[in-house]
Amino acid sequence: MTDIPSAERVAQLRAALSEHGQEHVLRFADELSPDALDALLSELEALDLPRLDLRLKSVLGESHEDTSGELEPPRVVELDNSEAGRARDTAAREAGEELLRTGKVAAFLVAGGQGTRLGYAGPKGRFPVGPLTNRSLFAYHAQRVLAASRRYGNALPYYVMTSRANHADTVAAFEEASYWGLDREQVFFLTQGMLPAVDDQGRMLLAEKGALALSPDGHGGCFEALQRSGALHDMARRGVEQIFYFQVDNPLAPVFDPVFIGHHAQAGAEMSTKVVEKLDPDEKVGVLGRRGGVDCLLEYSDLDPAIASARDDNGKLRYRAGNIAIHMLQRAFAERLVNGELELPVHRANKKVPHVDSAGARVEPSEPNAIKLEMFVFDALGFAATTLVQEVRREDEFAPVKNAEGNDSPATSRAALSAQAKRWMTQAGLHVRDGDVEVGPLFALDVEAFCATLTGADFGPVFDRS
Ligand code: UTP
């Protein structure tokens, strides 16, 4: 609680809110207990109202996206299994490994989402996805961080972004698992910001009489969260120069992939992106494009069907660089994004948001009634002076858990993990059995390590190591 009397705070806030047409959120202030009023006032005092106004103007007005400049496909470091391609990737790997050995790279997991499509109670990272062991998403990622730390002889720092709703449960998951063997000093939790949901006039909604309807500000909120939490400062203190960004729902994410780190560093890129080949024009994946010489992400929902289905001379989709949300970021670039000069755009999502109406009655909408505001990490690409796009194999790197059933579901993700393990077994000359197989990250981080670890003995369906 502050020392300023509540009445004075209410008056100050009322004046500020009314300048922005938002004073209605204090409508029930007189009915609240002192604690509830204090909580509401603190929430409102934390808002940057002029900035919110600008953001609302951009989402409520015409499209704010700059679509000037001719659209063309991005330049991609494509998969290339020729001798030259292998030599190129070996050089990148060596550059990446050097950065890892010298502790210049941090992993950054964003795990603040609400996971509404999956409908799982609790942070998505707790979701059991290991085909045989039910290893959780958090466990896959943490064990890769641990395996990479062992391999490169360095306790590589691991930053984990949560949101208000799942922070405590995320930290609890790490505690229960004793951080999966990581040194606690290695792990830094940070919580992303929240933005208010508004009605179609841009007026903030109240979730309760004494609380705004707030939701996480999107994965693009990660930059502000890195700064506000002191994580960027912590990275500088540890000598981290590069950030490996990935998302919680993808158990195949090859955390600290040295080849990607190396390509990014060799190109001097401020931001890099991994892509997989989009094969079907209707697939719901955003693709990379280039407009006016600057890389940008074309969201599948906004993509003109003619552009989405256009093919090049080889019969491949012209816009086929499907974004898998694995990025490299220079720390200096992340700092540039939050020093006040640049501002990621906000996007609108029309959602059902329960709230209290002007009479104080609870409304449970059956149709979208509100606008949620979100920032997207890939919008940062447009601000990067130099970018790099690297193609990778989907089956090796991308099997997200998004939906409860169908595409991108636990079933497809488990199948992809098992299929990868079988490919590794085949390459190692092992007999591939029927049914599921699972390889733990501590047993082997990649196929080379898998083959090197095996002596030819058949270990059974679970290749694991604590
Ligand atoms: P998604 O866009 O798939 O959203 O997030 P989601 O919240 O997980 O799931 P739905 O859309 O509600 O079903 C992709 C990644 O970005 C993170 C998620 O945790 C996931 O790792 N994310 C998303 C955040 O960290 N914060 C956000 O505000 C949104």
Residues whose N, C-alpha, C, O or C-beta is under 5 A from the ligand:
A	BS01	UTP	V110 A111 G112 G113 Q114 G115 T116 R117 L118 M161 P216 D217 G218 H219 Q247 V248 D249 K402
